[in-house]
Amino acid sequence: MKDHVITNIVECMASSEEVQRIQTEHRLKLVESWGIKEGSSVLEIGCGQGDTTAALAYIVGERGFVHGIDIASPDYGAPITVGDSARYLQRSKLGKQLKMEFNVDVLSAEVDFPEKSFDYIVFSHCSWYLKSFEELEGILKKVRKWGKTLCFAEWDSRIQMIEQYPHFLAVLIQSQYECFKESSLSNVRTLFTPMDIKRVVENAGWTIVNEQSVYSPKLQDAEWEIAMTVADYKEEINNLVDLPGKLKSLIQSEVILLEEAQKNHAIKPMSTYVFIAE
């Protein structure tokens, strides 16, 4: 990806340049793999702070438009909230070709769009935030009438090298204690494997026409997830009164393995499972 393209997008983002350049390069890889063209209309579900939104807006250009929606509150996220990040992006030179809205529940009866309103519907690194398989399937069924092509990306839990093992172990630990929460603001609430996602997508009436694995080794997400898991797991499991003692012991053992892996392996992020469905 040409460096000037990344620079132009990074200038529109609120995050630090060092972090954002790596994230933007990855999101541009995703958009390229989906084949989204200039002039397209895009609905992005789970837009978050706008990492993929900005890449999409740049690619669709002034003749296109990206509408990002997210169920999160604008004050979600740290050190920069998704609301602050969205405001920064919408005031940038890309702002005229995008819109971002929060507190939007796709499954609410109040949320609807006319049939075939969009050329593409995008889910980018957001499915693990959902609370269940049923929620993902419900969303994918509802959005089918809004656009012709579904573009999807999520971490690929089928690790391909030992350096990805700590990232996978961190999200596995989080997903285990998430099973006992009534509500959550965590990054990993349901761990969908690529095989799970394929089954849900097909149940929702979509047909996958192209799939691949995209690897971006510089992404910082693995280190962030590992550090958060090690720092927070004691508080997380102690706050869950229904957590069986044996499972608590298992999670503690897994954290010891994670800490050992931190010491003994270079840390690399998992690859990203990417597909197009129609």
C-alpha positions in Angstrom: 0.0 0.0 0.0 1.4 3.4 -1.0 2.8 5.3 1.9 1.1 8.6 0.9 -2.3 6.9 1.1 -1.7 5.7 4.7 -0.4 9.2 5.6 -3.5 10.9 4.2 -5.8 8.6 6.3 -3.7 8.8 9.5 -3.9 12.6 9.4 -7.7 12.2 9.8 -7.5 10.1 12.9 -7.3 11.0 16.6 -4.9 8.2 17.7 -1.2 8.6 17.9 0.5 8.4 14.5 2.7 5.5 15.4 -0.2 3.3 16.4 -2.5 4.5 13.7 -0.2 3.9 10.7 0.0 0.2 11.5 -3.8 -0.1 12.1 -4.5 1.8 8.9 -2.2 -0.3 6.8 -4.1 -3.4 8.0 -7.6 -1.9 7.3 -6.5 -0.9 3.8 -5.5 -4.5 3.2 -9.0 -5.6 4.3 -10.7 -3.1 2.0 -8.5 -4.1 -0.9 -9.4 -7.8 -0.3 -13.1 -7.0 -0.4 -12.7 -5.3 -3.7 -14.6 -2.2 -2.7 -14.5 0.4 -5.4 -14.6 4.2 -5.7 -18.1 5.6 -5.6 -19.6 2.8 -3.5 -22.1 3.2 -0.7 -21.1 1.3 2.4 -22.9 0.4 5.7 -20.3 -0.4 8.3 -21.7 -2.3 11.4 -19.6 -2.0 14.5 -17.6 1.0 13.3 -16.0 1.6 16.7 -13.4 4.4 16.6 -13.4 4.4 12.8 -10.2 2.6 11.8 -11.9 0.7 9.0 -14.4 3.6 8.4 -11.6 6.0 7.5 -10.0 3.4 5.1 -13.4 2.8 3.5 -14.1 6.5 3.2 -10.8 7.1 1.5 -11.3 4.3 -1.0 -14.9 5.1 -1.9 -13.9 8.8 -2.4 -16.0 11.9 -2.7 -18.5 10.1 -5.0 -19.1 7.4 -2.4 -20.3 7.3 1.2 -19.7 5.3 4.4 -22.4 5.1 7.1 -20.9 3.6 10.3 -23.1 2.5 13.2 -22.2 1.0 16.5 -24.2 -0.2 19.6 -21.5 1.2 21.9 -22.0 4.5 23.8 -19.9 7.4 22.6 -18.0 7.4 25.9 -16.8 3.8 25.4 -13.1 3.2 24.8 -9.7 4.3 26.2 -7.5 6.3 26.0 -9.6 8.0 23.4 -13.4 7.3 23.4 -15.1 6.2 20.2 -17.2 9.4 20.3 -14.1 11.6 20.5 -12.5 9.6 17.7 -15.6 9.8 15.5 -15.9 13.6 16.0 -12.2 14.0 15.0 -12.7 11.9 11.9 -15.9 13.6 10.9 -14.2 17.0 11.1 -11.4 15.9 8.9 -11.0 16.0 5.1 -12.7 12.6 4.9 -15.7 13.8 7.0 -17.9 14.8 4.0 -18.0 11.2 2.7 -18.8 9.5 6.0 -21.2 9.4 8.9 -20.9 7.7 12.3 -23.7 7.0 14.8 -23.5 5.3 18.3 -26.1 3.7 20.6 -27.5 2.0 17.5 -28.8 -1.5 18.0 -29.2 -3.1 14.6 -31.8 -5.6 15.9 -34.0 -2.9 17.2 -37.3 -2.5 15.3 -36.5 1.2 15.0 -33.4 0.6 12.9 -34.1 -0.1 9.3 -33.0 1.0 5.8 -34.7 0.7 2.4 -34.0 -2.5 0.4 -30.6 -2.4 -1.4 -29.6 0.9 0.1 -25.9 0.0 0.1 -23.5 -1.7 -2.3 -21.6 -3.3 0.6 -22.3 -4.1 4.2 -19.1 -4.4 6.3 -18.3 -6.1 9.6 -14.7 -5.4 10.5 -13.2 -6.9 13.7 -16.4 -6.4 15.6 -18.1 -9.8 15.8 -16.3 -10.8 19.1 -18.0 -7.9 20.8 -21.4 -9.6 20.3 -22.9 -11.5 23.2 -24.0 -14.7 21.4 -24.2 -16.8 18.2 -27.9 -15.9 18.1 -27.2 -12.1 18.0 -24.7 -12.5 15.1 -27.1 -14.6 13.1 -30.0 -12.2 13.8 -27.9 -9.3 12.6 -26.7 -11.0 9.5 -30.3 -12.0 8.6 -31.7 -8.5 9.1 -29.0 -6.8 7.0 -29.4 -9.0 4.0 -32.0 -6.9 2.4 -30.0 -3.7 2.9 -27.2 -4.6 0.6 -26.0 -7.1 -2.0 -22.5 -7.9 -0.7 -21.3 -8.7 2.8 -17.7 -8.0 3.7 -16.4 -9.6 6.9 -13.2 -9.6 8.9 -12.3 -11.1 12.3 -9.3 -12.6 14.0 -8.5 -16.1 12.7 -8.2 -18.4 15.8 -6.5 -21.1 13.6 -3.0 -20.1 14.7 -0.4 -20.7 12.0 2.8 -20.1 14.0 3.9 -20.4 17.7 4.3 -16.6 18.0 0.5 -16.3 17.6 -0.2 -18.7 20.5 -0.1 -16.1 23.3 -2.7 -13.9 21.4 -5.0 -16.8 21.0 -4.5 -17.9 24.7 -5.4 -14.4 25.9 -8.6 -14.2 24.0 -9.5 -17.8 25.0 -9.1 -16.9 28.7 -11.3 -13.8 28.3 -14.0 -15.7 26.4 -14.2 -18.3 29.2 -15.1 -15.9 32.0 -17.3 -13.9 29.7 -19.6 -16.9 29.6 -20.7 -16.1 33.2 -21.4 -12.4 32.7 -24.9 -10.9 32.4 -23.5 -7.9 30.7 -20.1 -6.8 29.5 -17.9 -4.1 28.0 -15.0 -6.4 27.2 -13.2 -6.7 23.9 -13.9 -10.5 23.7 -17.5 -11.5 24.6 -18.0 -14.4 22.2 -15.1 -16.2 20.5 -16.3 -17.1 17.0 -13.9 -19.4 15.1 -13.9 -19.1 11.2 -15.9 -22.4 11.1 -18.5 -20.9 13.5 -18.7 -17.8 11.4 -19.2 -19.7 8.1 -22.0 -21.7 9.7 -23.8 -18.6 11.0 -23.4 -16.8 7.7 -24.9 -19.6 5.8 -27.8 -20.0 8.3 -28.5 -16.3 7.8 -28.9 -16.9 4.0 -25.6 -15.6 2.7 -23.2 -17.5 0.4 -19.5 -17.0 0.8 -17.9 -16.4 -2.6 -14.3 -15.6 -1.6 -12.3 -16.2 1.6 -8.7 -15.7 2.6 -6.4 -15.1 5.6 -4.7 -11.7 5.9 -1.6 -11.4 8.1 -0.4 -8.1 9.4 2.5 -8.9 11.7 3.0 -5.4 13.0 -0.4 -5.1 14.6 -0.2 -4.2 18.3 -3.5 -5.9 19.3 -1.8 -9.1 20.5 0.3 -7.3 23.0 -2.6 -5.2 24.1 -4.9 -8.2 24.7 -2.2 -10.2 26.5 -1.3 -7.3 28.8 -5.0 -6.6 29.6 -5.7 -10.3 30.3 -2.7 -10.6 32.7 -3.6 -7.4 34.5 -7.4 -7.9 34.8 -8.0 -11.7 35.2 -8.0 -11.8 39.0 -10.5 -9.0 39.3 -12.6 -10.5 36.5 -12.9 -14.0 38.1 -13.3 -12.7 41.6 -16.3 -10.6 40.6 -18.1 -13.7 39.2 -19.9 -15.4 42.1 -21.2 -18.2 39.8 -17.8 -19.2 38.4 -17.1 -22.8 39.4 -14.0 -23.3 41.5 -12.5 -25.8 39.0 -12.9 -23.4 36.1 -11.3 -20.6 38.2 -8.3 -22.9 38.8 -8.2 -23.7 35.1 -8.1 -20.0 34.1 -5.4 -19.3 36.6 -3.3 -22.2 35.1 -3.9 -20.7 31.6 -2.7 -17.3 32.8 0.5 -18.9 34.1 1.0 -20.5 30.6 0.3 -17.0 29.1 2.9 -15.4 31.3 5.4 -18.1 30.4 4.7 -17.6 26.7 5.2 -13.9 27.0 8.7 -14.6 28.4 9.7 -17.3 25.9 8.2 -16.3 22.6 8.1 -13.3 20.3 4.6 -12.0 20.2 2.7 -11.8 16.9 -1.0 -11.2 16.3 -3.3 -13.8 14.9 -4.1 -13.5 11.2 -7.4 -12.1 10.1 -10.1 -14.3 8.5 -11.6 -12.3 5.6 -14.5 -13.1 3.2 -17.0 -11.8 0.8 -20.6 -13.2 0.7 -23.6 -12.5 -1.4 
